[in-house]
């Protein structure tokens, strides 16, 4: 029995997650489910709010369907300007993302023994504490200190995180930054 309890307390074979990550060059990219506010200067009749469809496209007045998923708001604005240029002289377009989902490749996913497992849109400087607050914490059956982050941006490298120490003991040294596309895996404890 003692051997089994020691096995349940053993830490993972993965290195500890780095406290900080480099994301200075990060720019939000649009994903299906986002909502875009397209503003055309001096042409309010062409300005509108449009959802990004599941196929990653939008359609607007005088604008053929265009793929916006995976592009920044500035890239979409230049593309809309190009299409409107056929009908309007020197259009000036601004695109503002008003609701955020982001592409699947950048969403943070939380699976396992979280109170509410789900996906979250990535936000710059997002930490594992921010993620745990959003998912409602751990279940009573979670092995919080055996949790891992699967970092897809580094070829599916895995890092260990100490969620129980962070949430139950207030150990802020266990709080680490997340990266776009991270998957937080929270296993069930043995007892």
GROMACS elastic network, one bead per residue, 0.5 to 0.9 nm:
[ bonds ]
;  ai    aj funct       b0    kb
    1     4     6  0.51747   500
    1     5     6  0.63080   500
    1     6     6  0.86897   500
    2     5     6  0.51107   500
    2     6     6  0.61984   500
    2     7     6  0.86346   500
    3     6     6  0.51245   500
    3     7     6  0.62167   500
    3     8     6  0.87759   500
    4     7     6  0.50025   500
    4     8     6  0.63632   500
    4     9     6  0.88391   500
    4   190     6  0.84911   500
    5     8     6  0.51337   500
    5     9     6  0.64889   500
    5    10     6  0.88758   500
    5   190     6  0.79114   500
    5   191     6  0.78939   500
    6     9     6  0.51178   500
    6    10     6  0.62503   500
    7    10     6  0.52290   500
    7    11     6  0.87371   500
    7   190     6  0.87795   500
    8    11     6  0.84307   500
    8   143     6  0.83826   500
    8   189     6  0.67466   500
    8   190     6  0.57921   500
    8   191     6  0.76835   500
    9   143     6  0.85954   500
    9   145     6  0.85177   500
    9   146     6  0.82335   500
    9   189     6  0.87606   500
    9   190     6  0.89535   500
   10   146     6  0.79351   500
   11    14     6  0.84652   500
   11   145     6  0.72600   500
   11   146     6  0.59091   500
   11   160     6  0.82400   500
   12    15     6  0.80911   500
   12   145     6  0.86531   500
   12   146     6  0.59378   500
   12   147     6  0.81048   500
   12   148     6  0.81639   500
   12   159     6  0.88027   500
   12   160     6  0.64924   500
   13   159     6  0.87678   500
   13   160     6  0.79134   500
   14    17     6  0.86094   500
   14   148     6  0.78269   500
   14   157     6  0.88305   500
   14   158     6  0.60752   500
   14   159     6  0.51565   500
   14   160     6  0.54140   500
   15    18     6  0.87374   500
   15   158     6  0.74982   500
   15   159     6  0.51730   500
   15   160     6  0.58422   500
   15   161     6  0.88785   500
   16    19     6  0.87562   500
   16   148     6  0.88369   500
   16   158     6  0.88347   500
   16   159     6  0.52592   500
   16   161     6  0.61933   500
   16   162     6  0.86082   500
   17    20     6  0.86746   500
   17   148     6  0.84432   500
   17   149     6  0.75274   500
   17   158     6  0.81597   500
   17   160     6  0.57758   500
   17   161     6  0.61732   500
   17   174     6  0.87684   500
   17   176     6  0.67373   500
   17   177     6  0.85589   500
   18    21     6  0.69928   500
   18   159     6  0.81911   500
   18   176     6  0.65092   500
   18   177     6  0.76799   500
   19   173     6  0.78596   500
   19   174     6  0.78937   500
   19   175     6  0.68820   500
   19   177     6  0.59718   500
   20   125     6  0.87066   500
   20   176     6  0.62736   500
   20   177     6  0.53453   500
   20   178     6  0.82728   500
   21   125     6  0.85595   500
   21   176     6  0.85782   500
   21   177     6  0.62915   500
   21   178     6  0.75659   500
   21   179     6  0.72793   500
   22    25     6  0.80951   500
   22    26     6  0.88770   500
   22   179     6  0.87788   500
   23    26     6  0.52552   500
   23    27     6  0.89618   500
   23   124     6  0.73751   500
   23   125     6  0.79110   500
   23   179     6  0.78713   500
   24    27     6  0.87237   500
   24   124     6  0.88982   500
   26   124     6  0.76151   500
   27    72     6  0.70322   500
   27   124     6  0.88978   500
   28    70     6  0.89200   500
   28    71     6  0.82846   500
   28    72     6  0.61940   500
   28    73     6  0.81360   500
   28   102     6  0.76877   500
   28   122     6  0.87011   500
   28   123     6  0.84203   500
   28   124     6  0.88184   500
   29    68     6  0.87953   500
   29    69     6  0.71585   500
   29    70     6  0.52184   500
   29    71     6  0.50994   500
   29    73     6  0.73488   500
   29   102     6  0.64259   500
   29   103     6  0.71473   500
   29   106     6  0.86252   500
   30    33     6  0.87905   500
   30    34     6  0.66369   500
   30    35     6  0.89489   500
   30    36     6  0.89211   500
   30    52     6  0.83135   500
   30    56     6  0.84789   500
   30    68     6  0.64992   500
   30    69     6  0.50111   500
   30    70     6  0.54392   500
   30    71     6  0.56611   500
   30    72     6  0.60431   500
   30    73     6  0.71682   500
   30    97     6  0.77909   500
   30   100     6  0.79575   500
   30   101     6  0.79065   500
   30   102     6  0.53401   500
   30   103     6  0.63996   500
   31    34     6  0.58111   500
   31    52     6  0.70596   500
   31    53     6  0.88270   500
   31    54     6  0.85549   500
   31    56     6  0.64629   500
   31    68     6  0.75075   500
   31    70     6  0.62713   500
   31    71     6  0.82653   500
   31   100     6  0.79854   500
   31   101     6  0.62811   500
   31   104     6  0.74117   500
   32    35     6  0.86223   500
   32    51     6  0.80967   500
   32    52     6  0.50678   500
   32    53     6  0.55733   500
   32    54     6  0.50049   500
   32    55     6  0.68557   500
   32    56     6  0.50218   500
   32    57     6  0.78838   500
   32    68     6  0.86037   500
   32    69     6  0.63611   500
   32   101     6  0.71400   500
   32   102     6  0.67819   500
   32   103     6  0.64129   500
   32   104     6  0.85125   500
   33    51     6  0.64720   500
   33    52     6  0.53232   500
   33    53     6  0.62891   500
   33    54     6  0.66441   500
   33    56     6  0.82715   500
   33    99     6  0.80945   500
   33   100     6  0.75104   500
   33   101     6  0.59212   500
   33   102     6  0.75652   500
   33   103     6  0.87520   500
   34    50     6  0.87782   500
   34    51     6  0.60263   500
   34    52     6  0.54630   500
   34    53     6  0.82996   500
   34    97     6  0.69388   500
   34    98     6  0.73520   500
   34    99     6  0.52854   500
   34   100     6  0.50456   500
   34   101     6  0.54167   500
   34   102     6  0.66659   500
   35    49     6  0.69978   500
   35    50     6  0.57915   500
   35    52     6  0.59759   500
   35    96     6  0.85298   500
   35    97     6  0.58874   500
   35    98     6  0.54769   500
   35    99     6  0.51013   500
   35   100     6  0.71281   500
   35   101     6  0.88048   500
   36    48     6  0.83223   500
   36    49     6  0.55863   500
   36    50     6  0.53028   500
   36    51     6  0.60879   500
   36    52     6  0.72875   500
   36    73     6  0.85084   500
   36    95     6  0.64778   500
   36    96     6  0.56616   500
   36    98     6  0.57874   500
   36    99     6  0.74844   500
   37    47     6  0.76772   500
   37    48     6  0.59215   500
   37    50     6  0.64314   500
   37    51     6  0.87539   500
   37    94     6  0.81154   500
   37    95     6  0.56738   500
   37    96     6  0.50433   500
   37    97     6  0.62375   500
   37    98     6  0.65862   500
   38    46     6  0.82336   500
   38    47     6  0.53921   500
   38    48     6  0.53325   500
   38    49     6  0.59772   500
   38    50     6  0.75890   500
   38    60     6  0.88426   500
   38    77     6  0.78416   500
   38    80     6  0.89012   500
   38    93     6  0.69528   500
   38    94     6  0.59848   500
   38    96     6  0.65796   500
   38    97     6  0.88053   500
   39    43     6  0.82090   500
   39    44     6  0.73387   500
   39    46     6  0.75043   500
   39    48     6  0.66268   500
   39    49     6  0.85116   500
   39    92     6  0.82605   500
   39    93     6  0.56122   500
   39    94     6  0.51556   500
   39    95     6  0.63208   500
   39    96     6  0.81322   500
   40    43     6  0.53595   500
   40    44     6  0.63066   500
   40    45     6  0.83550   500
   40    46     6  0.61577   500
   40    47     6  0.52443   500
   40    48     6  0.86246   500
   40    81     6  0.86416   500
   40    91     6  0.67706   500
   40    92     6  0.57823   500
   40    94     6  0.66090   500
   40    95     6  0.88643   500
   41    44     6  0.69888   500
   41    46     6  0.89883   500
   41    47     6  0.82071   500
   41    91     6  0.69911   500
   41    92     6  0.54525   500
   41    93     6  0.63494   500
   41    94     6  0.80429   500
   42    45     6  0.89494   500
   42    91     6  0.83820   500
   42    92     6  0.83179   500
   43    46     6  0.56150   500
   43    47     6  0.68301   500
   43    88     6  0.88961   500
   43    91     6  0.84147   500
   44    48     6  0.81401   500
   45    48     6  0.79281   500
   45    61     6  0.88052   500
   46    60     6  0.79014   500
   46    61     6  0.62371   500
   46    62     6  0.80547   500
   47    60     6  0.86942   500
   47    61     6  0.86147   500
   47    93     6  0.87932   500
   48    60     6  0.77134   500
   48    61     6  0.87921   500
   49    60     6  0.89030   500
   49    98     6  0.88268   500
   50    53     6  0.89671   500
   50    58     6  0.68910   500
   50    59     6  0.76376   500
   50    60     6  0.74820   500
   51    57     6  0.87230   500
   51    58     6  0.68549   500
   51    59     6  0.89837   500
   52    55     6  0.78822   500
   52    56     6  0.57340   500
   52    57     6  0.57077   500
   52    58     6  0.54206   500
   52    59     6  0.87782   500
   52    67     6  0.89422   500
   52    68     6  0.75418   500
   52    69     6  0.77501   500
   53    56     6  0.52876   500
   53    57     6  0.55235   500
   53    58     6  0.63865   500
   54    57     6  0.75048   500
   55    58     6  0.88528   500
   55    67     6  0.81273   500
   55    69     6  0.82375   500
   56    66     6  0.84322   500
   56    67     6  0.56645   500
   56    68     6  0.58649   500
   56    70     6  0.82513   500
   57    65     6  0.62153   500
   57    66     6  0.53301   500
   57    68     6  0.55530   500
   57    69     6  0.68105   500
   58    63     6  0.88779   500
   58    64     6  0.83513   500
   58    65     6  0.55330   500
   58    66     6  0.56740   500
   58    67     6  0.66285   500
   58    68     6  0.69112   500
   59    62     6  0.85980   500
   59    63     6  0.61408   500
   59    64     6  0.59409   500
   59    66     6  0.66124   500
   60    63     6  0.51269   500
   60    64     6  0.70911   500
   60    65     6  0.75460   500
   61    64     6  0.80297   500
   62    83     6  0.75755   500
   62    84     6  0.64269   500
   62    86     6  0.88572   500
   62    87     6  0.76332   500
   63    66     6  0.77101   500
   63    80     6  0.68199   500
   63    83     6  0.59423   500
   63    84     6  0.65330   500
   64    83     6  0.76935   500
   66    76     6  0.86569   500
   66    79     6  0.82573   500
   66    80     6  0.83706   500
   67    70     6  0.84397   500
   67    71     6  0.84227   500
   67    76     6  0.86038   500
   68    71     6  0.55422   500
   68    72     6  0.79772   500
   68    73     6  0.84405   500
   68    75     6  0.84788   500
   68    76     6  0.62296   500
   69    72     6  0.84241   500
   69   102     6  0.83323   500
   69   103     6  0.69487   500
   70   102     6  0.84364   500
   70   103     6  0.67432   500
   71    74     6  0.81166   500
   71    75     6  0.60486   500
   71    76     6  0.65990   500
   72    75     6  0.52448   500
   72    76     6  0.64249   500
   72    77     6  0.87246   500
   73    76     6  0.51189   500
   73    77     6  0.61363   500
   73    78     6  0.87717   500
   73    94     6  0.79404   500
   73    95     6  0.53965   500
   73    96     6  0.64572   500
   73    97     6  0.70341   500
   74    77     6  0.50160   500
   74    78     6  0.63265   500
   74    79     6  0.86946   500
   74    94     6  0.74220   500
   74    95     6  0.67674   500
   74    96     6  0.88182   500
   75    78     6  0.52814   500
   75    79     6  0.63489   500
   75    80     6  0.87738   500
   76    79     6  0.50623   500
   76    80     6  0.61585   500
   76    81     6  0.85452   500
   76    94     6  0.87547   500
   76    95     6  0.70070   500
   77    80     6  0.51535   500
   77    81     6  0.61206   500
   77    82     6  0.86328   500
   77    92     6  0.83568   500
   77    93     6  0.54271   500
   77    94     6  0.55946   500
   77    95     6  0.54741   500
   78    81     6  0.50230   500
   78    82     6  0.62061   500
   78    83     6  0.88027   500
   78    92     6  0.86689   500
   78    93     6  0.72632   500
   78    94     6  0.85818   500
   79    82     6  0.50716   500
   79    83     6  0.64364   500
   79    84     6  0.86763   500
   80    83     6  0.51610   500
   80    84     6  0.60248   500
   80    85     6  0.83919   500
   80    91     6  0.88876   500
   80    93     6  0.71007   500
   81    84     6  0.50648   500
   81    85     6  0.58679   500
   81    88     6  0.89976   500
   81    90     6  0.79727   500
   81    91     6  0.56915   500
   81    92     6  0.64856   500
   81    93     6  0.59724   500
   82    85     6  0.51669   500
   82    86     6  0.74570   500
   82    91     6  0.82910   500
   83    86     6  0.60115   500
   83    87     6  0.80395   500
   84    87     6  0.55074   500
   84    88     6  0.57704   500
   84    89     6  0.82630   500
   84    90     6  0.85527   500
   84    91     6  0.66172   500
   85    88     6  0.51401   500
   85    89     6  0.59698   500
   85    90     6  0.62549   500
   85    91     6  0.61950   500
   86    89     6  0.78455   500
   88    91     6  0.59821   500
   97   100     6  0.69172   500
  100   121     6  0.66791   500
  101   104     6  0.83805   500
  101   107     6  0.76560   500
  101   120     6  0.74885   500
  101   121     6  0.51651   500
  101   122     6  0.83179   500
  102   105     6  0.81869   500
  102   106     6  0.65215   500
  102   107     6  0.65366   500
  102   120     6  0.89522   500
  102   121     6  0.58743   500
  102   122     6  0.75214   500
  103   106     6  0.56133   500
  103   107     6  0.65928   500
  103   121     6  0.83878   500
  104   107     6  0.52558   500
  104   108     6  0.85451   500
  104   119     6  0.89895   500
  104   121     6  0.87352   500
  104   181     6  0.75366   500
  105   108     6  0.86446   500
  105   152     6  0.85600   500
  105   180     6  0.73105   500
  105   181     6  0.52781   500
  105   182     6  0.89211   500
  106   121     6  0.71956   500
  106   122     6  0.62502   500
  106   179     6  0.80645   500
  106   182     6  0.76634   500
  107   119     6  0.62101   500
  107   120     6  0.56010   500
  107   122     6  0.53986   500
  107   180     6  0.61018   500
  107   181     6  0.50981   500
  107   182     6  0.72922   500
  107   183     6  0.85319   500
  108   118     6  0.84082   500
  108   119     6  0.54433   500
  108   120     6  0.50433   500
  108   121     6  0.61930   500
  108   122     6  0.59358   500
  108   131     6  0.81912   500
  108   178     6  0.80644   500
  108   179     6  0.79550   500
  108   180     6  0.64843   500
  108   181     6  0.53524   500
  108   182     6  0.51861   500
  108   183     6  0.58275   500
  108   184     6  0.76090   500
  109   117     6  0.77591   500
  109   118     6  0.59494   500
  109   120     6  0.63478   500
  109   121     6  0.88634   500
  109   181     6  0.75201   500
  109   182     6  0.66036   500
  109   184     6  0.61350   500
  109   185     6  0.84065   500
  110   113     6  0.88137   500
  110   114     6  0.71792   500
  110   116     6  0.84449   500
  110   117     6  0.52240   500
  110   118     6  0.54475   500
  110   119     6  0.61357   500
  110   120     6  0.81809   500
  110   131     6  0.81192   500
  110   132     6  0.87109   500
  110   135     6  0.78195   500
  110   182     6  0.87038   500
  110   183     6  0.59069   500
  110   185     6  0.61763   500
  110   186     6  0.77216   500
  111   114     6  0.67488   500
  111   116     6  0.87261   500
  111   117     6  0.51972   500
  111   118     6  0.69158   500
  111   119     6  0.86749   500
  111   183     6  0.75394   500
  111   184     6  0.63128   500
  111   185     6  0.51796   500
  111   186     6  0.62876   500
  111   187     6  0.85084   500
  112   115     6  0.88808   500
  112   117     6  0.67295   500
  112   142     6  0.81057   500
  112   184     6  0.84561   500
  112   185     6  0.58667   500
  112   187     6  0.56691   500
  112   188     6  0.72235   500
  113   116     6  0.82985   500
  113   117     6  0.74411   500
  113   137     6  0.89117   500
  113   138     6  0.60578   500
  113   139     6  0.55238   500
  113   140     6  0.82672   500
  113   141     6  0.68387   500
  113   142     6  0.50891   500
  113   143     6  0.79108   500
  113   144     6  0.84007   500
  113   185     6  0.81040   500
  113   186     6  0.52420   500
  113   187     6  0.60202   500
  113   188     6  0.60758   500
  114   117     6  0.52786   500
  114   118     6  0.86978   500
  114   132     6  0.78052   500
  114   135     6  0.64164   500
  114   136     6  0.70646   500
  114   137     6  0.58909   500
  114   139     6  0.56045   500
  114   142     6  0.74298   500
  114   185     6  0.88987   500
  114   186     6  0.67968   500
  115   132     6  0.89767   500
  115   135     6  0.60952   500
  115   136     6  0.52557   500
  115   137     6  0.56289   500
  115   138     6  0.53397   500
  115   139     6  0.51792   500
  115   140     6  0.88494   500
  116   134     6  0.84203   500
  116   136     6  0.60911   500
  116   137     6  0.79162   500
  116   138     6  0.85764   500
  116   139     6  0.88617   500
  117   135     6  0.61962   500
  117   136     6  0.87673   500
  118   135     6  0.69871   500
  119   135     6  0.89535   500
  119   183     6  0.89328   500
  120   123     6  0.88931   500
  120   131     6  0.77872   500
  120   134     6  0.81553   500
  120   135     6  0.89190   500
  121   180     6  0.85246   500
  122   125     6  0.89308   500
  122   126     6  0.70554   500
  122   178     6  0.82171   500
  122   179     6  0.75326   500
  122   180     6  0.57048   500
  122   181     6  0.77817   500
  123   126     6  0.54198   500
  123   178     6  0.88512   500
  123   179     6  0.87718   500
  123   180     6  0.81036   500
  124   178     6  0.86236   500
  124   179     6  0.83128   500
  124   180     6  0.87297   500
  125   177     6  0.63106   500
  125   178     6  0.72674   500
  125   179     6  0.83849   500
  126   129     6  0.81885   500
  126   130     6  0.62044   500
  126   131     6  0.74788   500
  126   176     6  0.86555   500
  126   177     6  0.58090   500
  126   178     6  0.56546   500
  126   179     6  0.78001   500
  127   130     6  0.52136   500
  127   131     6  0.65059   500
  127   132     6  0.88044   500
  127   175     6  0.65041   500
  127   176     6  0.54378   500
  127   178     6  0.52191   500
  127   179     6  0.87208   500
  128   132     6  0.61661   500
  128   133     6  0.86636   500
  128   161     6  0.86833   500
  128   163     6  0.82043   500
  128   174     6  0.86587   500
  128   175     6  0.58639   500
  128   176     6  0.56663   500
  128   177     6  0.61612   500
  128   178     6  0.62229   500
  128   184     6  0.85436   500
  129   132     6  0.50627   500
  129   133     6  0.61814   500
  129   134     6  0.86024   500
  129   163     6  0.83328   500
  129   166     6  0.76277   500
  129   167     6  0.78134   500
  129   172     6  0.89020   500
  129   174     6  0.89493   500
  129   175     6  0.60767   500
  129   176     6  0.78064   500
  129   177     6  0.87391   500
  130   133     6  0.52628   500
  130   134     6  0.63061   500
  130   135     6  0.88568   500
  131   134     6  0.51449   500
  131   135     6  0.63656   500
  131   136     6  0.87317   500
  131   137     6  0.86670   500
  131   178     6  0.86342   500
  131   184     6  0.89801   500
  132   135     6  0.51668   500
  132   136     6  0.61108   500
  132   137     6  0.50183   500
  132   138     6  0.76388   500
  132   163     6  0.84568   500
  132   167     6  0.83807   500
  133   136     6  0.51972   500
  133   137     6  0.58624   500
  134   137     6  0.77414   500
  135   138     6  0.82246   500
  136   139     6  0.87820   500
  137   167     6  0.76702   500
  138   141     6  0.78956   500
  138   142     6  0.60143   500
  138   143     6  0.87004   500
  138   144     6  0.72455   500
  138   163     6  0.83732   500
  138   164     6  0.82042   500
  138   167     6  0.84682   500
  138   186     6  0.83717   500
  139   142     6  0.53985   500
  139   188     6  0.88876   500
  140   143     6  0.88404   500
  141   144     6  0.89354   500
  141   187     6  0.86260   500
  141   188     6  0.56139   500
  141   189     6  0.57154   500
  141   190     6  0.82411   500
  141   191     6  0.76811   500
  142   145     6  0.86999   500
  142   146     6  0.87769   500
  142   147     6  0.88063   500
  142   164     6  0.86046   500
  142   186     6  0.66314   500
  142   187     6  0.60509   500
  142   189     6  0.53840   500
  143   146     6  0.54793   500
  143   147     6  0.68529   500
  143   163     6  0.84655   500
  143   164     6  0.75582   500
  143   186     6  0.67492   500
  143   187     6  0.55975   500
  143   188     6  0.52637   500
  143   190     6  0.79725   500
  144   147     6  0.54831   500
  144   161     6  0.80397   500
  144   162     6  0.61882   500
  144   165     6  0.78004   500
  144   167     6  0.88170   500
  144   186     6  0.63777   500
  144   187     6  0.73608   500
  144   188     6  0.82938   500
  144   189     6  0.81762   500
  145   148     6  0.86359   500
  145   160     6  0.79164   500
  145   161     6  0.63093   500
  145   163     6  0.53127   500
  145   164     6  0.52841   500
  145   165     6  0.68383   500
  145   166     6  0.89390   500
  145   186     6  0.86568   500
  146   160     6  0.67644   500
  146   161     6  0.69406   500
  146   162     6  0.67336   500
  146   163     6  0.79881   500
  146   164     6  0.87382   500
  146   185     6  0.89353   500
  146   186     6  0.71405   500
  146   187     6  0.68063   500
  146   188     6  0.88913   500
  146   189     6  0.85591   500
  147   159     6  0.85334   500
  147   160     6  0.59224   500
  147   161     6  0.54827   500
  147   162     6  0.66262   500
  147   163     6  0.68221   500
  147   184     6  0.72009   500
  147   185     6  0.56239   500
  147   187     6  0.61995   500
  148   158     6  0.63255   500
  148   159     6  0.53639   500
  148   161     6  0.55626   500
  148   162     6  0.84829   500
  148   183     6  0.81875   500
  148   184     6  0.59147   500
  148   185     6  0.52846   500
  148   186     6  0.67659   500
  148   187     6  0.85963   500
  149   157     6  0.81826   500
  149   158     6  0.55366   500
  149   159     6  0.51436   500
  149   160     6  0.63409   500
  149   161     6  0.70049   500
  149   178     6  0.86226   500
  149   182     6  0.64153   500
  149   183     6  0.55648   500
  149   185     6  0.62218   500
  149   186     6  0.89079   500
  150   154     6  0.88369   500
  150   155     6  0.89883   500
  150   156     6  0.55845   500
  150   157     6  0.58268   500
  150   159     6  0.66412   500
  150   181     6  0.86456   500
  150   182     6  0.57265   500
  150   184     6  0.64096   500
  150   185     6  0.74942   500
  151   154     6  0.56464   500
  151   155     6  0.69766   500
  151   156     6  0.50260   500
  151   157     6  0.53219   500
  151   158     6  0.61184   500
  151   159     6  0.77404   500
  151   178     6  0.87306   500
  151   179     6  0.73627   500
  151   180     6  0.84490   500
  151   181     6  0.68681   500
  151   183     6  0.66092   500
  151   184     6  0.87838   500
  152   155     6  0.52837   500
  152   157     6  0.68825   500
  152   158     6  0.88535   500
  152   179     6  0.87770   500
  152   180     6  0.82651   500
  152   181     6  0.58666   500
  152   182     6  0.60127   500
  152   183     6  0.77607   500
  153   156     6  0.69329   500
  153   157     6  0.83211   500
  153   179     6  0.76696   500
  153   180     6  0.74251   500
  153   181     6  0.67888   500
  153   182     6  0.76810   500
  154   157     6  0.57248   500
  154   158     6  0.89617   500
  156   182     6  0.89107   500
  161   164     6  0.89252   500
  161   174     6  0.66855   500
  161   175     6  0.81469   500
  161   176     6  0.79909   500
  162   165     6  0.54956   500
  162   166     6  0.63701   500
  162   167     6  0.88070   500
  162   171     6  0.89299   500
  162   174     6  0.56331   500
  162   175     6  0.81309   500
  163   166     6  0.50234   500
  163   167     6  0.59602   500
  163   168     6  0.80847   500
  163   174     6  0.70459   500
  163   175     6  0.81061   500
  163   186     6  0.87006   500
  164   167     6  0.52528   500
  164   168     6  0.53946   500
  164   169     6  0.70903   500
  164   170     6  0.87520   500
  164   171     6  0.88921   500
  165   168     6  0.56214   500
  165   170     6  0.63707   500
  165   171     6  0.54921   500
  165   172     6  0.82979   500
  165   173     6  0.89531   500
  165   174     6  0.68045   500
  166   169     6  0.58172   500
  166   172     6  0.58490   500
  166   173     6  0.76347   500
  166   174     6  0.54588   500
  166   175     6  0.65011   500
  167   170     6  0.56064   500
  167   171     6  0.75315   500
  167   172     6  0.88132   500
  168   171     6  0.81618   500
  169   172     6  0.88370   500
  170   173     6  0.88095   500
  170   174     6  0.86994   500
  171   174     6  0.58541   500
  171   175     6  0.76926   500
  172   175     6  0.51931   500
  172   176     6  0.86744   500
  173   176     6  0.77674   500
  178   181     6  0.85930   500
  178   182     6  0.65561   500
  179   182     6  0.56698   500
  188   191     6  0.87103   500
